[in-house]
């Protein structure tokens, strides 16, 4: 079974730069350390950092 988790950040506490950001905003968090490892503004269609983290945390 595969699990996907989604978190809400209504106060935009994970956004740097004075509260302005592009959408969509995608934030990758390492579940073992709970640290933000990657932030992407906009859509690229590619997620190499997410794939690397998933392989690391198998």
BELJO-V949467 format. One line per field, one symbol per residue. phi: phi as a letter, one per 30 degrees, with the letter a starting at -180 (. if undefined). A space follows every 50 residues. Layout:
# BELJO-V949467
phi = ???
This chain:
# BELJO-V949467
phi = .ccbcbccbdchdcccjijcadcdccbccdddcicdcabbciccibbddd ddddddcd
